Amino acid sequence: MSPSLSEMLGVDFSTIKPPGRLSSQIAVQPFTPSAKVAALPRLDVYIDETGDRGRGDKASGSPIFGMAGIVIDPLAEPAVRAALRQMRRDFRTPPGRPLSWKEDLKTHDRRMHAANLLAPLTGFRIVFVVVDKASLNSGSYRDNVTLLYNVVAFDMLARVLWAAKNWPGGARQAAIRFGHVAKHDHTDTHRYFQIKQNREPTVPFHLISSLTWVNAAQFDLSQVADVYAGFLKAGFWPNEYGDVEGAYLRKIWHQIRMSETCALNLGIRVKPDSAIAKRQPWWPCPGCQSKY
C-alpha cells in the first residue's frame, strides 16, 4: 500500500484547524537533486511578478496578479545581458539600481524599444501566469494574499519544470530564482510546493537543482524578467480609460513557450479561464479553438 500524504509529510492532518494552512505548519524540506539530475545540463530560471496580492476590489488595488518567467540556457545569457545593458544605457538607469518597468519603462516608446531589443534573442523561452481577480469566486484563493501568491507561483513552477523536462536535446536541471516579494513568507510557498510535490505527479519536481527567492539586484536577468512581467501587465491590466496594450506581447510572442502551436496553458496560463485572454483586442489567434 502506498504511503498516505500524511505519512509522507509527517503531519497529523487532524491537528490542522481552519483557517490554518498546512503550508504554514509543516517543516521546510529542501529540494535536492539526485546525482543523475545534478549531472544534466542546467537551465537558469528567473521569475518576477506584476500586480499586488490583494483582492483587487479597492481603487488602489490591481485587477490582476501575474508572473513572468525566463527559462534560459546559460549559453544564451550573454546576449540577453547585452540587451539589458543597452536598455540601461538608453533609459539612463542609474548605476547600482536595477532597471525596472515602474521606474524606467513608463512610456509606450520605451516599452516598445525594450520589446524590439529583446525580440531577436534566442536560447530561452518565456512562461506567463496571470490571474484576473474579478473572475475569481468569493472565498477562493483571491481572499488570502499568501494563498494567492502560492497558487500563481506553483502554476509558474510547474510550467518551467515541464519546459525543463521537454527542452530540445533532452531534459535539463533547473536553477529557479523567484523575485523576492516584500512582506511575503517565502518559506510558506516552499512548503506549499512540498505539498504539491506529493499531489501533482505529472510535475517533474526532481529536476529542481535549486529554488530560491532573490532580490532584483542579485541577478541581472531578474531585471529582464521584470520587463517581461511589465509586458504581461500591459496586456491584461486596463489603464484609466479601460484600454490594454498588447503590442509588447505580440512583439515577443514567438519567445513564449509553445507559441509555435498554442501558447495557452503551457506558455501563458490565464486564470480562472483562458477566455479572458481570447477576448483581449490584441490576442494573436482570432477564432482560437484551444481547449484550455
Backbone torsions as a table, in degrees:
resi	resn	phi	psi	omega
1	MET	NA	133.9	-179.8
2	SER	-69.9	144.9	178.3
3	PRO	-65.0	148.9	177.9
4	SER	-76.5	164.8	176.2
5	LEU	-59.7	-38.7	178.7
6	SER	-59.6	-42.3	180.0
7	GLU	-69.6	-39.9	-178.4
8	MET	-66.2	-35.6	-178.6
9	LEU	-92.8	-10.1	-179.1
10	GLY	67.8	37.3	-176.6
11	VAL	-127.4	134.9	172.0
12	ASP	-87.5	103.6	-175.4
13	PHE	-61.1	-24.3	-178.1
14	SER	-65.6	-16.5	-179.9
15	THR	-90.6	-6.3	-179.1
16	ILE	-87.3	113.9	-177.0
17	LYS	-106.2	137.2	174.5
18	PRO	-59.2	146.9	1.0
19	PRO	-92.5	24.3	179.5
20	GLY	-64.0	143.2	178.0
21	ARG	-99.7	139.3	175.4
22	LEU	-56.1	-35.8	-178.0
23	SER	-66.3	-13.9	178.6
24	SER	-94.2	-1.6	-169.1
25	GLN	-126.1	-15.8	-179.6
26	ILE	-89.9	164.8	-179.2
27	ALA	-77.4	146.8	175.9
28	VAL	-75.1	127.8	175.8
29	GLN	-120.9	121.8	-178.6
30	PRO	-66.2	151.5	173.3
31	PHE	-87.3	111.9	-174.6
32	THR	-113.9	120.3	-178.0
33	PRO	-73.2	150.7	173.5
34	SER	-70.7	166.8	177.8
35	ALA	-60.5	-35.5	179.5
36	LYS	-65.2	-43.9	179.2
37	VAL	-68.7	-40.3	-179.8
38	ALA	-62.2	-21.2	179.0
39	ALA	-86.7	-8.4	179.8
40	LEU	-73.2	154.4	171.0
41	PRO	-58.2	153.2	-173.0
42	ARG	-102.1	145.7	164.1
43	LEU	-113.1	140.2	173.3
44	ASP	-101.0	137.8	-178.2
45	VAL	-124.3	126.7	179.3
46	TYR	-122.8	125.0	-172.8
47	ILE	-126.6	134.7	174.9
48	ASP	-135.2	158.3	-175.2
49	GLU	-111.2	165.3	174.4
50	THR	-139.1	145.9	-175.5
51	GLY	84.1	176.3	178.5
52	ASP	-111.6	173.2	-174.4
53	ARG	-96.6	8.0	179.1
54	GLY	-72.5	177.3	-176.2
55	ARG	-66.4	-23.9	-178.6
56	GLY	85.4	11.6	-178.2
57	ASP	-104.3	10.5	175.9
58	LYS	-108.3	153.0	-178.4
59	ALA	-58.2	-31.5	-177.7
60	SER	-91.8	-4.3	-177.8
61	GLY	-84.3	162.7	-180.0
62	SER	-93.0	141.1	178.9
63	PRO	-74.1	-16.1	180.0
64	ILE	-129.0	161.3	164.6
65	PHE	-137.3	132.6	-176.6
66	GLY	-152.8	174.1	178.5
67	MET	-140.1	149.6	173.1
68	ALA	-122.9	134.8	179.9
69	GLY	-126.9	133.5	173.8
70	ILE	-100.6	121.7	176.4
71	VAL	-109.3	110.0	-165.1
72	ILE	-132.4	138.3	169.6
73	ASP	-72.3	132.0	-179.1
74	PRO	-54.1	-28.1	179.0
75	LEU	-66.0	-22.8	-179.7
76	ALA	-88.7	-11.1	-173.3
77	GLU	-63.9	-38.5	-179.6
78	PRO	-57.4	-40.0	-179.5
79	ALA	-67.8	-36.7	178.9
80	VAL	-69.7	-38.6	177.1
81	ARG	-63.9	-36.7	178.4
82	ALA	-64.1	-40.3	177.2
83	ALA	-64.6	-38.8	177.6
84	LEU	-63.3	-44.0	178.2
85	ARG	-61.1	-38.5	178.6
86	GLN	-64.4	-42.7	177.5
87	MET	-61.9	-43.5	-179.3
88	ARG	-61.9	-39.5	177.3
89	ARG	-67.2	-47.9	-175.2
90	ASP	-66.4	-34.6	-178.2
91	PHE	-95.0	0.8	178.7
92	ARG	55.3	46.2	176.1
93	THR	-68.7	126.4	-177.5
94	PRO	-61.5	142.1	175.8
95	PRO	-56.6	139.1	177.5
96	GLY	89.2	-10.8	176.7
97	ARG	-110.5	132.7	177.1
98	PRO	-61.9	140.3	170.9
99	LEU	-64.6	139.3	-179.8
100	SER	-143.7	152.1	176.6
101	TRP	-58.4	-45.7	-175.1
102	LYS	-64.2	-39.9	-174.7
103	GLU	-92.4	-34.9	-168.0
104	ASP	-111.7	-16.7	-176.2
105	LEU	-121.3	56.3	-174.4
106	LYS	-82.4	-16.0	-175.8
107	THR	-116.4	159.4	178.0
108	HIS	-59.6	-41.4	-177.8
109	ASP	-61.3	-43.5	179.4
110	ARG	-65.8	-41.3	-179.1
111	ARG	-65.4	-41.5	177.9
112	MET	-68.4	-35.5	176.3
113	HIS	-61.8	-43.0	178.0
114	ALA	-62.7	-43.4	178.5
115	ALA	-62.2	-39.1	179.3
116	ASN	-67.1	-34.7	178.2
117	LEU	-71.4	-35.7	-175.2
118	LEU	-85.1	-31.5	-172.1
119	ALA	-56.7	-36.9	-178.5
120	PRO	-75.0	-10.1	-172.8
121	LEU	-75.2	148.8	-178.6
122	THR	-131.4	176.9	177.3
123	GLY	91.4	8.7	177.7
124	PHE	-150.0	162.6	173.7
125	ARG	-127.0	150.3	179.0
126	ILE	-105.1	139.4	174.0
127	VAL	-123.9	134.4	177.3
128	PHE	-121.3	143.8	168.4
129	VAL	-133.3	132.3	-180.0
130	VAL	-143.8	140.1	178.9
131	VAL	-116.0	129.2	170.6
132	ASP	-91.7	105.4	-170.8
133	LYS	-63.5	-36.1	-178.2
134	ALA	-64.3	-19.8	-179.0
135	SER	-90.0	-3.9	178.4
136	LEU	-87.8	148.8	179.8
137	ASN	-75.0	148.4	171.8
138	SER	-61.3	138.8	-178.0
139	GLY	88.4	-2.3	178.2
140	SER	-87.0	-169.5	179.2
141	TYR	-63.2	-12.0	174.9
142	ARG	-58.3	-30.2	-171.2
143	ASP	-90.8	4.2	179.3
144	ASN	-132.7	114.7	-172.9
145	VAL	-62.5	-34.9	179.9
146	THR	-71.4	-44.6	-178.9
147	LEU	-66.8	-37.9	177.1
148	LEU	-57.9	-48.1	178.2
149	TYR	-60.7	-45.7	-176.9
150	ASN	-60.6	-42.7	-178.6
151	VAL	-63.5	-46.2	-179.9
152	VAL	-66.8	-41.6	-179.9
153	ALA	-63.2	-38.6	178.6
154	PHE	-67.6	-41.0	176.8
155	ASP	-59.0	-38.3	176.5
156	MET	-67.0	-48.8	-179.1
157	LEU	-56.1	-46.4	-179.2
158	ALA	-58.9	-42.2	-175.1
159	ARG	-73.7	-34.4	176.7
160	VAL	-72.3	-31.8	177.3
161	LEU	-72.2	-36.5	173.9
162	TRP	-64.3	-36.6	175.7
163	ALA	-62.8	-42.0	179.5
164	ALA	-65.3	-39.2	-179.9
165	LYS	-64.9	-36.0	-173.9
166	ASN	-108.2	25.0	-178.7
167	TRP	-65.0	140.2	177.0
168	PRO	-53.4	129.2	-178.6
169	GLY	94.3	-6.8	177.3
170	GLY	125.2	164.8	-176.7
171	ALA	-61.2	149.1	178.5
172	ARG	-125.6	155.3	165.9
173	GLN	-79.4	154.1	-175.0
174	ALA	-126.7	120.8	173.3
175	ALA	-95.4	108.9	-167.2
176	ILE	-107.8	128.6	-179.2
177	ARG	-128.0	107.3	172.6
178	PHE	-83.8	147.6	173.9
179	GLY	-70.7	137.7	179.1
180	HIS	-67.6	135.6	-179.9
181	VAL	-115.2	125.8	-179.1
182	ALA	-60.9	140.1	175.7
183	LYS	63.7	24.0	175.1
184	HIS	-118.2	136.4	178.2
185	ASP	-85.6	98.0	-177.0
186	HIS	-69.3	-21.6	175.6
187	THR	-68.0	-29.2	175.5
188	ASP	-63.5	-41.9	178.1
189	THR	-64.9	-41.0	177.5
190	HIS	-58.8	-45.0	179.8
191	ARG	-67.1	-34.2	174.8
192	TYR	-61.1	-41.2	176.1
193	PHE	-62.2	-38.9	178.0
194	GLN	-59.2	-43.0	178.6
195	ILE	-63.3	-44.3	-179.7
196	LYS	-64.5	-33.0	179.3
197	GLN	-57.0	-34.3	-178.4
198	ASN	-91.8	-2.5	-179.6
199	ARG	-117.1	-15.2	-174.8
200	GLU	-123.3	79.6	-173.5
201	PRO	-66.6	-16.6	-179.5
202	THR	-80.6	-11.9	-178.8
203	VAL	-88.5	120.8	-174.6
204	PRO	-78.8	68.5	179.2
205	PHE	-56.2	-26.7	-176.4
206	HIS	-63.8	-15.8	-179.0
207	LEU	-84.5	-3.5	177.7
208	ILE	-71.7	120.3	175.1
209	SER	-96.8	-27.0	173.7
210	SER	-159.6	151.6	-179.2
211	LEU	-143.3	113.6	-175.6
212	THR	-140.5	164.3	171.3
213	TRP	-115.7	127.3	-170.0
214	VAL	-130.9	156.5	173.3
215	ASN	-79.4	147.5	-178.4
216	ALA	-59.3	-24.6	-179.2
217	ALA	-76.6	-15.3	-176.6
218	GLN	-76.8	-35.8	-176.7
219	PHE	-133.0	124.4	-175.2
220	ASP	-63.6	-30.9	-178.4
221	LEU	-73.8	-13.0	170.0
222	SER	-63.1	-31.4	177.7
223	GLN	-66.6	-35.8	178.2
224	VAL	-69.7	-37.9	175.4
225	ALA	-59.9	-36.7	177.4
226	ASP	-62.0	-38.7	179.3
227	VAL	-65.9	-44.9	178.1
228	TYR	-64.3	-36.2	174.8
229	ALA	-62.1	-35.4	175.7
230	GLY	-65.3	-39.9	175.7
231	PHE	-58.2	-42.5	178.8
232	LEU	-62.3	-45.5	178.9
233	LYS	-56.9	-47.2	-177.4
234	ALA	-60.8	-33.0	-177.3
235	GLY	-78.8	-21.3	-172.8
236	PHE	-126.3	-9.3	-177.8
237	TRP	-107.5	104.3	-177.2
238	PRO	-62.5	144.2	175.6
239	ASN	-79.6	-172.0	-175.1
240	GLU	-63.0	-17.1	179.7
241	TYR	-100.5	2.8	179.9
242	GLY	85.8	11.1	-178.1
243	ASP	-98.8	149.4	172.2
244	VAL	-118.3	161.2	-179.7
245	GLU	-126.3	110.2	-178.9
246	GLY	-101.8	5.7	-176.0
247	ALA	-60.7	-34.2	-177.1
248	TYR	-71.5	-41.7	176.4
249	LEU	-65.1	-40.0	179.0
250	ARG	-62.8	-35.1	-178.0
251	LYS	-66.8	-36.1	-176.8
252	ILE	-106.7	15.2	-173.5
253	TRP	-55.2	-39.1	-177.5
254	HIS	-63.3	-17.7	179.3
255	GLN	-85.4	-14.2	-179.4
256	ILE	-72.4	136.9	-177.9
257	ARG	-57.9	134.1	177.0
258	MET	70.1	10.2	-177.6
259	SER	-65.6	-18.8	178.8
260	GLU	-71.1	-17.2	175.7
261	THR	-118.4	-70.3	175.3
262	CYS	-156.0	115.9	-176.0
263	ALA	-73.1	-20.6	-175.6
264	LEU	-60.1	136.1	177.6
265	ASN	85.0	-62.6	-176.4
266	LEU	-83.5	-28.8	179.6
267	GLY	-102.6	-37.8	176.7
268	ILE	-139.8	110.5	-178.7
269	ARG	-99.2	117.0	-177.8
270	VAL	-112.2	120.4	-175.6
271	LYS	-114.2	143.7	3.6
272	PRO	-88.7	0.0	-173.2
273	ASP	-150.2	130.4	-179.1
274	SER	-67.2	-12.6	176.1
275	ALA	-59.7	-24.9	177.5
276	ILE	-61.6	-39.7	177.7
277	ALA	-73.6	-42.7	-174.4
278	LYS	-64.4	-24.0	-179.7
279	ARG	-91.3	-0.2	176.9
280	GLN	-69.4	139.5	-176.3
281	PRO	-62.9	-21.7	-178.3
282	TRP	-92.8	-5.5	-172.9
283	TRP	-52.6	127.6	-169.6
284	PRO	-81.3	-0.4	-174.6
285	CYS	-123.7	74.8	178.2
286	PRO	-57.3	137.5	-179.1
287	GLY	72.5	23.8	-178.5
288	CYS	-51.9	129.4	-179.7
289	GLN	-109.6	16.1	-178.5
290	SER	-58.8	143.2	178.2
291	LYS	-78.1	-10.3	-177.4
292	TYR	-89.7	NA	NA
